[in-house]
Amino acid sequence: MVTAQFRDGFAEPRPEEAVRTLWPVLLLCAALAGFAGPAGEDATRREQTLLAEVRLHPQSFQPNRVVGEFYIQQHRLSAAIPYLEKARQIDFSNYENAYDLALAYLQTGLTAKSREVITELLREKDRAELHNLLGDVEEAEGHVDQAAQQYETAARMDPTEKNLFDLGSDLMLHRGFEAALKVFVFATERYPQSAKLRVGLGTAHYSLGQYDDAVASLCQAVDLDPQDTKALDFLGKMYDVSPRFAEEVTARLAHFVQIYPDNAAAHYYYAISLRKRTLAPGSHGAPGQAETHLLRAVQLNPAYADAHFELGLLYEDEKQDAKAIQQYQLATKLRADLSKAHYRLGRLYQKNGQPALAQKEFHAFETLQTK
């Protein structure tokens, strides 16, 4: 799936021109067309003005291109494509328009057309961003090896943060964990301030069972970018895989709650870490703190089934069966496939003399276990 040279480690790639992206092009077109972010009635008026310009000059490149870019900014890719196609017919040599058209084709599922445009562009100039985009096309079509080759080519030609991240992520997706680890180690050395590359490194370590290294990398990611909730999500889920870093993880989760008091997931994961610390042998933690944060999580997100389930566990541990039943009921209502909630609910029904309800929940649990 990846070349031997890549498996054995990176050679220093040759720097090339910085990768182009779609969005700077969009902003440029927006500025040229006289708008900076249409919304609501303004967007409708702008659309009418742009379409009128196309009707006046149907064979002119710029009006067609600007309409296509307008629709892309509005996330109306299917509407954008005819105008980008027309602009390409008028000026076949315009690289930015062709790139945007290939990307729009890809994002609307027209992978064969996207491949055709990318191949034509590659004949004109061999660019890293085109190989990266072709990797997306190959991945969308299920061509695993070809996708890896294209992502690798892009990363070698132009080792940007994006190209390295895409290569590592593709390797992770197809269980090339050791190769992915090499990519992310190289990438984080090259871009030490990149939080998302640290998340990639942490997940690669985790996939290889290197839990201490995984938690250390994710903690670094949180420190680099506290707004990146993916890092906190991973940290919360792997709290107990690395006892050596448990206190450090809890501290970061606590800090995240302070920074984002209205983030339900932050409260949930912090509560879980508090619960695990409280339940540990010899612990003197305060169980009330966990309840406070779980209640805050379900207040912020009433549909948070996992948080309701954890509240059920907390109340069951405290012998508050009525409250536990209520939380388990909410959890199963919100997520019918949450088998552990059905099982716990069945146990409490059985304990409290409700055999019919208990049997119903046990049946639901057993059905889910066989799927």
BASE-948534 format. One record per residue (C-alpha): residue in three letters; x, y, z negated. Coordinates in Angstrom, 3 decimals. Layout:
residues N
{sese ALA, {X, Y, Z}};
...
END
This chain:
residues 371
{sese MET, {0.000, 0.000, 0.000}};
{sese VAL, {2.964, 2.295, -0.523}};
{sese THR, {6.460, 2.169, 0.883}};
{sese ALA, {9.341, 0.529, -0.935}};
{sese GLN, {11.138, 3.863, -1.153}};
{sese PHE, {8.192, 5.346, -2.962}};
{sese ARG, {7.884, 2.423, -5.328}};
{sese ASP, {11.560, 2.729, -6.186}};
{sese GLY, {11.341, 6.437, -6.906}};
{sese PHE, {11.231, 9.778, -5.162}};
{sese ALA, {13.964, 11.191, -3.052}};
{sese GLU, {13.969, 14.976, -3.152}};
{sese PRO, {11.501, 16.004, -0.397}};
{sese ARG, {12.272, 18.755, 2.067}};
{sese PRO, {10.303, 21.941, 1.265}};
{sese GLU, {8.016, 23.189, 4.002}};
{sese GLU, {5.415, 25.906, 4.358}};
{sese ALA, {2.887, 26.132, 1.534}};
{sese VAL, {-0.254, 24.122, 2.010}};
{sese ARG, {-3.200, 26.019, 3.432}};
{sese THR, {-6.618, 25.682, 1.892}};
{sese LEU, {-10.087, 26.427, 3.094}};
{sese TRP, {-11.053, 28.934, 0.444}};
{sese PRO, {-8.503, 31.693, 1.103}};
{sese VAL, {-9.709, 31.639, 4.698}};
{sese LEU, {-13.256, 32.046, 3.486}};
{sese LEU, {-12.338, 35.000, 1.318}};
{sese LEU, {-10.567, 36.643, 4.234}};
{sese CYS, {-13.589, 36.187, 6.477}};
{sese ALA, {-15.811, 37.530, 3.723}};
{sese ALA, {-13.691, 40.625, 3.394}};
{sese LEU, {-13.631, 41.177, 7.153}};
{sese ALA, {-17.383, 40.752, 7.329}};
{sese GLY, {-17.987, 43.175, 4.478}};
{sese PHE, {-19.185, 40.947, 1.646}};
{sese ALA, {-17.533, 39.390, -1.408}};
{sese GLY, {-19.999, 36.773, -2.592}};
{sese PRO, {-23.566, 36.839, -1.263}};
{sese ALA, {-26.394, 35.655, -3.463}};
{sese GLY, {-30.185, 35.736, -3.352}};
{sese GLU, {-31.682, 38.487, -1.214}};
{sese ASP, {-28.241, 39.887, -0.357}};
{sese ALA, {-27.263, 36.519, 1.112}};
{sese THR, {-30.449, 36.363, 3.158}};
{sese ARG, {-29.904, 39.844, 4.557}};
{sese ARG, {-26.278, 39.074, 5.307}};
{sese GLU, {-27.273, 35.864, 7.084}};
{sese GLN, {-29.773, 37.717, 9.259}};
{sese THR, {-27.164, 40.342, 10.147}};
{sese LEU, {-24.551, 37.748, 11.063}};
{sese LEU, {-26.988, 35.707, 13.158}};
{sese ALA, {-28.054, 38.831, 14.993}};
{sese GLU, {-24.402, 39.489, 15.820}};
{sese VAL, {-24.075, 35.959, 17.233}};
{sese ARG, {-27.169, 36.476, 19.384}};
{sese LEU, {-25.657, 39.690, 20.758}};
{sese HIS, {-22.248, 38.042, 21.434}};
{sese PRO, {-22.875, 34.294, 21.782}};
{sese GLN, {-19.583, 33.681, 23.604}};
{sese SER, {-17.446, 35.636, 21.135}};
{sese PHE, {-15.196, 33.714, 18.746}};
{sese GLN, {-15.337, 35.950, 15.678}};
{sese PRO, {-19.143, 36.144, 15.170}};
{sese ASN, {-19.480, 32.353, 15.424}};
{sese ARG, {-16.591, 31.759, 13.074}};
{sese VAL, {-17.822, 34.224, 10.461}};
{sese VAL, {-21.300, 32.648, 10.459}};
{sese GLY, {-19.741, 29.219, 10.002}};
{sese GLU, {-17.632, 30.461, 7.101}};
{sese PHE, {-20.669, 32.191, 5.583}};
{sese TYR, {-22.575, 28.885, 5.538}};
{sese ILE, {-19.588, 27.083, 4.036}};
{sese GLN, {-19.492, 29.578, 1.184}};
{sese GLN, {-23.204, 28.940, 0.720}};
{sese HIS, {-22.481, 25.158, 0.586}};
{sese ARG, {-24.589, 24.654, 3.713}};
{sese LEU, {-22.084, 22.606, 5.645}};
{sese SER, {-24.523, 21.114, 8.143}};
{sese ALA, {-25.585, 24.631, 9.094}};
{sese ALA, {-21.959, 25.733, 9.393}};
{sese ILE, {-20.842, 23.000, 11.769}};
{sese PRO, {-22.555, 24.194, 15.013}};
{sese TYR, {-21.004, 27.650, 14.648}};
{sese LEU, {-17.549, 26.288, 13.859}};
{sese GLU, {-17.908, 23.965, 16.865}};
{sese LYS, {-18.877, 26.868, 19.095}};
{sese ALA, {-15.945, 28.919, 17.819}};
{sese ARG, {-13.620, 26.001, 18.578}};
{sese GLN, {-14.966, 25.736, 22.114}};
{sese ILE, {-14.248, 29.441, 22.617}};
{sese ASP, {-10.777, 29.403, 21.036}};
{sese PHE, {-9.434, 25.858, 20.896}};
{sese SER, {-6.068, 27.069, 19.569}};
{sese ASN, {-7.351, 28.650, 16.346}};
{sese TYR, {-5.929, 26.435, 13.613}};
{sese GLU, {-7.931, 27.756, 10.653}};
{sese ASN, {-11.258, 27.268, 12.383}};
{sese ALA, {-10.349, 23.742, 13.474}};
{sese TYR, {-9.172, 22.808, 9.985}};
{sese ASP, {-12.403, 24.105, 8.458}};
{sese LEU, {-14.417, 22.161, 11.032}};
{sese ALA, {-12.541, 18.936, 10.235}};
{sese LEU, {-13.153, 19.465, 6.527}};
{sese ALA, {-16.843, 20.195, 7.101}};
{sese TYR, {-17.163, 17.031, 9.213}};
{sese LEU, {-15.547, 14.994, 6.431}};
{sese GLN, {-17.704, 16.435, 3.675}};
{sese THR, {-20.878, 15.707, 5.644}};
{sese GLY, {-19.890, 12.104, 6.358}};
{sese LEU, {-18.865, 12.627, 9.995}};
{sese THR, {-15.492, 10.969, 9.478}};
{sese ALA, {-14.927, 9.948, 13.101}};
{sese LYS, {-15.316, 13.557, 14.266}};
{sese SER, {-13.097, 14.755, 11.437}};
{sese ARG, {-10.402, 12.270, 12.450}};
{sese GLU, {-10.619, 13.434, 16.069}};
{sese VAL, {-10.048, 17.089, 15.156}};
{sese ILE, {-7.228, 16.272, 12.737}};
{sese THR, {-5.494, 14.091, 15.340}};
{sese GLU, {-5.697, 16.911, 17.877}};
{sese LEU, {-4.213, 19.346, 15.368}};
{sese LEU, {-1.388, 16.946, 14.511}};
{sese ARG, {-0.416, 16.816, 18.180}};
{sese GLU, {0.184, 20.563, 18.022}};
{sese LYS, {2.015, 20.644, 14.683}};
{sese ASP, {2.874, 18.000, 12.076}};
{sese ARG, {1.639, 19.579, 8.846}};
{sese ALA, {1.430, 18.110, 5.363}};
{sese GLU, {-2.082, 19.386, 4.734}};
{sese LEU, {-3.318, 17.571, 7.838}};
{sese HIS, {-1.887, 14.281, 6.589}};
{sese ASN, {-3.533, 14.905, 3.227}};
{sese LEU, {-6.884, 15.556, 4.913}};
{sese LEU, {-6.430, 12.486, 7.107}};
{sese GLY, {-5.828, 10.543, 3.906}};
{sese ASP, {-9.248, 11.714, 2.712}};
{sese VAL, {-10.747, 10.471, 5.974}};
{sese GLU, {-9.045, 7.073, 5.669}};
{sese GLU, {-10.193, 6.780, 2.059}};
{sese ALA, {-13.766, 7.670, 3.018}};
{sese GLU, {-13.700, 4.930, 5.670}};
{sese GLY, {-12.309, 2.372, 3.216}};
{sese HIS, {-8.863, 2.104, 4.816}};
{sese VAL, {-6.869, 1.776, 1.606}};
{sese ASP, {-3.349, 1.249, 2.979}};
{sese GLN, {-3.701, 3.893, 5.670}};
{sese ALA, {-4.971, 6.419, 3.119}};
{sese ALA, {-1.991, 5.763, 0.838}};
{sese GLN, {0.402, 6.219, 3.772}};
{sese GLN, {-1.128, 9.565, 4.696}};
{sese TYR, {-1.115, 10.857, 1.114}};
{sese GLU, {2.507, 9.757, 0.778}};
{sese THR, {3.484, 11.478, 4.007}};
{sese ALA, {1.837, 14.699, 2.833}};
{sese ALA, {3.581, 14.531, -0.547}};
{sese ARG, {6.975, 13.927, 1.019}};
{sese MET, {6.603, 16.684, 3.606}};
{sese ASP, {5.283, 19.232, 1.106}};
{sese PRO, {5.364, 18.130, -2.557}};
{sese THR, {2.757, 20.593, -3.773}};
{sese GLU, {0.813, 19.994, -6.956}};
{sese LYS, {-2.253, 19.055, -4.898}};
{sese ASN, {-0.469, 16.628, -2.596}};
{sese LEU, {1.256, 14.853, -5.474}};
{sese PHE, {-1.943, 14.704, -7.499}};
{sese ASP, {-3.913, 13.289, -4.578}};
{sese LEU, {-1.299, 10.613, -3.952}};
{sese GLY, {-1.135, 9.600, -7.607}};
{sese SER, {-4.922, 9.574, -7.901}};
{sese ASP, {-5.290, 7.401, -4.812}};
{sese LEU, {-2.782, 4.904, -6.190}};
{sese MET, {-4.653, 4.854, -9.510}};
{sese LEU, {-7.953, 4.325, -7.707}};
{sese HIS, {-6.609, 1.153, -6.111}};
{sese ARG, {-4.768, -0.120, -9.197}};
{sese GLY, {-1.294, 0.800, -8.049}};
{sese PHE, {-0.542, 1.839, -11.615}};
{sese GLU, {3.248, 1.505, -11.620}};
{sese ALA, {3.622, 3.436, -8.366}};
{sese ALA, {1.179, 6.058, -9.666}};
{sese LEU, {3.227, 6.437, -12.843}};
{sese LYS, {6.351, 7.147, -10.767}};
{sese VAL, {4.442, 9.765, -8.791}};
{sese PHE, {3.094, 11.506, -11.879}};
{sese VAL, {6.452, 11.409, -13.685}};
{sese PHE, {8.050, 13.083, -10.665}};
{sese ALA, {5.147, 15.529, -10.331}};
{sese THR, {5.161, 16.638, -13.973}};
{sese GLU, {8.905, 17.209, -13.818}};
{sese ARG, {8.391, 19.379, -10.760}};
{sese TYR, {5.302, 21.166, -12.155}};
{sese PRO, {5.723, 21.063, -15.962}};
{sese GLN, {2.913, 23.574, -16.521}};
{sese SER, {0.265, 21.584, -14.638}};
{sese ALA, {-2.419, 20.283, -16.991}};
{sese LYS, {-4.104, 18.102, -14.383}};
{sese LEU, {-0.847, 16.344, -13.544}};
{sese ARG, {-0.387, 15.657, -17.276}};
{sese VAL, {-3.867, 14.117, -17.316}};
{sese GLY, {-2.862, 11.939, -14.373}};
{sese LEU, {0.316, 10.918, -16.172}};
{sese GLY, {-1.653, 10.083, -19.303}};
{sese THR, {-4.151, 7.911, -17.447}};
{sese ALA, {-1.325, 6.084, -15.660}};
{sese HIS, {0.352, 5.347, -18.992}};
{sese TYR, {-2.974, 4.200, -20.405}};
{sese SER, {-3.633, 1.885, -17.460}};
{sese LEU, {-0.283, 0.203, -18.108}};
{sese GLY, {-1.017, -0.228, -21.824}};
{sese GLN, {1.478, 2.467, -22.854}};
{sese TYR, {-0.908, 4.066, -25.312}};
{sese ASP, {1.467, 6.269, -27.315}};
{sese ASP, {2.802, 7.812, -24.100}};
{sese ALA, {-0.756, 8.210, -22.817}};
{sese VAL, {-1.921, 10.136, -25.868}};
{sese ALA, {1.241, 12.255, -25.916}};
{sese SER, {0.694, 13.248, -22.266}};
{sese LEU, {-2.960, 14.093, -22.826}};
{sese CYS, {-2.129, 16.185, -25.886}};
{sese GLN, {0.339, 18.115, -23.729}};
{sese ALA, {-2.394, 18.584, -21.109}};
{sese VAL, {-4.744, 20.043, -23.714}};
{sese ASP, {-2.030, 22.412, -24.910}};
{sese LEU, {-1.391, 23.572, -21.345}};
{sese ASP, {-5.061, 24.158, -20.515}};
{sese PRO, {-7.605, 23.959, -23.351}};
{sese GLN, {-10.354, 24.675, -20.829}};
{sese ASP, {-9.705, 21.384, -19.022}};
{sese THR, {-12.403, 19.232, -20.619}};
{sese LYS, {-11.192, 16.128, -18.749}};
{sese ALA, {-8.150, 15.957, -21.012}};
{sese LEU, {-10.339, 16.198, -24.112}};
{sese ASP, {-12.687, 13.586, -22.700}};
{sese PHE, {-9.828, 11.122, -22.259}};
{sese LEU, {-8.422, 11.966, -25.672}};
{sese GLY, {-11.747, 11.441, -27.361}};
{sese LYS, {-12.172, 8.042, -25.740}};
{sese MET, {-8.717, 6.796, -26.674}};
{sese TYR, {-8.574, 8.170, -30.223}};
{sese ASP, {-7.930, 4.801, -31.824}};
{sese VAL, {-5.570, 3.235, -29.265}};
{sese SER, {-2.546, 5.034, -30.701}};
{sese PRO, {-2.602, 5.179, -34.518}};
{sese ARG, {0.678, 7.100, -34.485}};
{sese PHE, {-1.020, 10.042, -32.759}};
{sese ALA, {-4.455, 9.830, -34.429}};
{sese GLU, {-3.973, 12.913, -36.610}};
{sese GLU, {-2.586, 14.884, -33.693}};
{sese VAL, {-5.597, 13.987, -31.546}};
{sese THR, {-7.993, 15.009, -34.318}};
{sese ALA, {-6.214, 18.343, -34.699}};
{sese ARG, {-6.567, 19.094, -31.001}};
{sese LEU, {-10.226, 18.108, -30.978}};
{sese ALA, {-10.817, 20.398, -33.966}};
{sese HIS, {-9.095, 23.244, -32.131}};
{sese PHE, {-11.220, 22.613, -29.058}};
{sese VAL, {-14.413, 22.888, -31.135}};
{sese GLN, {-13.208, 26.257, -32.413}};
{sese ILE, {-12.472, 27.514, -28.913}};
{sese TYR, {-15.690, 26.153, -27.365}};
{sese PRO, {-18.322, 26.018, -30.108}};
{sese ASP, {-21.092, 25.485, -27.538}};
{sese ASN, {-19.491, 22.442, -25.896}};
{sese ALA, {-21.510, 19.361, -26.874}};
{sese ALA, {-18.793, 16.900, -25.852}};
{sese ALA, {-16.225, 18.693, -28.003}};
{sese HIS, {-18.429, 18.329, -31.082}};
{sese TYR, {-19.160, 14.696, -30.219}};
{sese TYR, {-15.537, 13.612, -29.838}};
{sese TYR, {-14.416, 15.544, -32.884}};
{sese ALA, {-17.171, 13.867, -34.896}};
{sese ILE, {-16.058, 10.451, -33.637}};
{sese SER, {-12.480, 11.123, -34.706}};
{sese LEU, {-13.698, 12.281, -38.124}};
{sese ARG, {-15.860, 9.184, -38.457}};
{sese LYS, {-13.005, 6.844, -37.650}};
{sese ARG, {-10.733, 8.632, -40.094}};
{sese THR, {-13.419, 8.514, -42.798}};
{sese LEU, {-14.063, 4.798, -42.281}};
{sese ALA, {-10.374, 3.890, -42.351}};
{sese PRO, {-9.219, 1.981, -45.470}};
{sese GLY, {-8.036, 4.333, -48.214}};
{sese SER, {-9.504, 7.374, -46.470}};
{sese HIS, {-10.962, 10.267, -48.433}};
{sese GLY, {-12.570, 12.115, -45.532}};
{sese ALA, {-15.857, 13.959, -45.834}};
{sese PRO, {-18.586, 12.074, -43.891}};
{sese GLY, {-20.801, 15.159, -43.865}};
{sese GLN, {-18.507, 16.895, -41.386}};
{sese ALA, {-19.069, 14.174, -38.804}};
{sese GLU, {-22.833, 14.430, -39.203}};
{sese THR, {-22.679, 18.210, -38.802}};
{sese HIS, {-20.835, 17.975, -35.512}};
{sese LEU, {-23.021, 15.163, -34.163}};
{sese LEU, {-26.141, 17.152, -34.978}};
{sese ARG, {-24.608, 20.145, -33.230}};
{sese ALA, {-23.869, 17.979, -30.185}};
{sese VAL, {-27.484, 16.814, -29.829}};
{sese GLN, {-28.729, 20.330, -30.498}};
{sese LEU, {-26.614, 21.606, -27.622}};
{sese ASN, {-27.492, 18.621, -25.429}};
{sese PRO, {-30.681, 16.808, -26.568}};
{sese ALA, {-30.151, 14.203, -23.800}};
{sese TYR, {-26.756, 13.144, -25.205}};
{sese ALA, {-27.543, 9.446, -25.733}};
{sese ASP, {-24.112, 8.513, -27.086}};
{sese ALA, {-24.326, 11.228, -29.728}};
{sese HIS, {-27.753, 9.970, -30.844}};
{sese PHE, {-26.313, 6.451, -31.060}};
{sese GLU, {-23.419, 7.615, -33.221}};
{sese LEU, {-25.855, 9.437, -35.496}};
{sese GLY, {-27.733, 6.156, -35.791}};
{sese LEU, {-24.547, 4.380, -36.840}};
{sese LEU, {-23.785, 7.076, -39.382}};
{sese TYR, {-27.264, 6.906, -40.933}};
{sese GLU, {-27.218, 3.107, -40.919}};
{sese ASP, {-23.920, 3.139, -42.806}};
{sese GLU, {-25.524, 5.474, -45.336}};
{sese LYS, {-28.538, 3.132, -45.726}};
{sese GLN, {-30.880, 5.732, -44.243}};
{sese ASP, {-32.732, 3.229, -42.091}};
{sese ALA, {-35.608, 5.489, -41.044}};
{sese LYS, {-33.237, 8.133, -39.707}};
{sese ALA, {-31.087, 5.481, -38.022}};
{sese ILE, {-34.120, 3.940, -36.293}};
{sese GLN, {-35.185, 7.345, -35.028}};
{sese GLN, {-31.748, 8.010, -33.521}};
{sese TYR, {-31.495, 4.555, -31.936}};
{sese GLN, {-34.970, 5.016, -30.447}};
{sese LEU, {-33.884, 8.299, -28.908}};
{sese ALA, {-30.694, 6.718, -27.570}};
{sese THR, {-32.556, 3.845, -25.867}};
{sese LYS, {-35.167, 6.197, -24.470}};
{sese LEU, {-32.497, 8.420, -22.958}};
{sese ARG, {-30.399, 5.495, -21.730}};
{sese ALA, {-32.297, 2.282, -21.275}};
{sese ASP, {-29.051, 0.485, -20.396}};
{sese LEU, {-27.371, 1.277, -23.741}};
{sese SER, {-27.324, -2.332, -24.906}};
{sese LYS, {-25.614, -1.713, -28.249}};
{sese ALA, {-28.397, 0.674, -29.254}};
{sese HIS, {-31.036, -1.978, -28.466}};
{sese TYR, {-29.137, -4.503, -30.589}};
{sese ARG, {-28.770, -2.149, -33.566}};
{sese LEU, {-32.401, -1.126, -33.317}};
{sese GLY, {-33.472, -4.774, -33.252}};
{sese ARG, {-31.457, -5.495, -36.380}};
{sese LEU, {-33.046, -2.644, -38.286}};
{sese TYR, {-36.544, -3.622, -37.149}};
{sese GLN, {-35.849, -7.159, -38.334}};
{sese LYS, {-34.482, -5.898, -41.656}};
{sese ASN, {-37.545, -3.717, -42.211}};
{sese GLY, {-40.133, -6.442, -41.503}};
{sese GLN, {-41.057, -5.608, -37.888}};
{sese PRO, {-40.294, -8.899, -36.089}};
{sese ALA, {-42.266, -8.120, -32.906}};
{sese LEU, {-40.396, -4.884, -32.321}};
{sese ALA, {-37.136, -6.586, -33.220}};
{sese GLN, {-37.745, -9.323, -30.656}};
{sese LYS, {-38.462, -6.744, -27.976}};
{sese GLU, {-35.156, -4.981, -28.611}};
{sese PHE, {-33.176, -8.225, -28.772}};
{sese HIS, {-34.720, -9.274, -25.461}};
{sese ALA, {-33.680, -5.966, -23.908}};
{sese PHE, {-30.158, -6.458, -25.281}};
{sese GLU, {-29.885, -9.996, -23.895}};
{sese THR, {-31.214, -8.926, -20.484}};
{sese LEU, {-28.604, -6.186, -20.245}};
{sese GLN, {-25.837, -8.573, -21.308}};
{sese THR, {-26.609, -10.929, -18.407}};
{sese LYS, {-26.475, -8.200, -15.751}};
END
